[in-house]
Amino acid sequence: MKKIKTLADNNRRMLAMGCKGGAKTRIYLVAENSNGLGWYQSKRVFTQSTATKYVSSGQYSVVFAGGIEKSGETDWL
């Protein structure tokens, strides 16, 4: 991951978010759930500058607005 942000405690139990390098990227999330950790990614693809801005400020709610899905990108935290 190019940028990773550890999140403060929240009601969605999101632990961190991140994004990769490149012109376009998804935003990746990791959350604590009943089975341990759940790894997710945005369905929407963001420009690098937008993704970096959202990750830096910890705005995980914008990822939910575009939808999320399970991610194959794991163990980046």
N, C-alpha and C positions, 0 to 999 in steps of 0.2 A: 504494500500500500504506500502511496505517496504521502498521504496525510491521514493521521488517525487522531481522533478526539475522544478521550474518556469522558463520559457523561456523568453529571450529578444524579443523585437518586431521583427517580421519577416514577409515576404511576404505571407506566408501560413496561417497567423493568428493563429498559434499554441500558446496556452497559457502555457501549462505544459505537462510533460510526467512523467510516473511512472512505477514501476514494483512491483510485489508481491514477497514474500519470497518463498523458495522451490528450489529444484534442477533445475527445468525448469520453465520458465514463459514467458508470452507474455509481450510486452511493450504497455502501455496504453497512449493515447493522449487525450487531450481536446483542442478544437479549437472554436474560435468565428465564428459564421456564421450568415446568415440573420435571422434565427429562434432563435437565442440565442446561447447556447452552444451545440456543437456536441461532442459526446463521441465515441472514436474509439479505436481499438486494432490491433496489428499486426496479420497478418495471420500466420506468422512464430513464432515458439516457440524458445526462446533463453535459453542458460544456464544462471544460476543466475549471474555468474561473468561477462559474456558478456553484459547482460541486465543492470546490475548495472553500468558498464563502460560507456555504451551508454547514460544512463539516467544522470549520473553524469556530463558528458561532454555536454549534451543537443543536441546530434546528432540525431534529429528526422528524418533526411533524410534517415537513414538506415532502418527505419521502412517502409517508402514508397517503398524502393527497393524490399522488400519482399511482399508488398501489405498490405492494411488495410481493415478493415470491421467495421461496427457499433458494439459498445460494450454494453453489459448489465451492465458493471461496471461503475456506474455513481456516482456523488457526492463525489468523493474522493479528490477533490481539496480543 
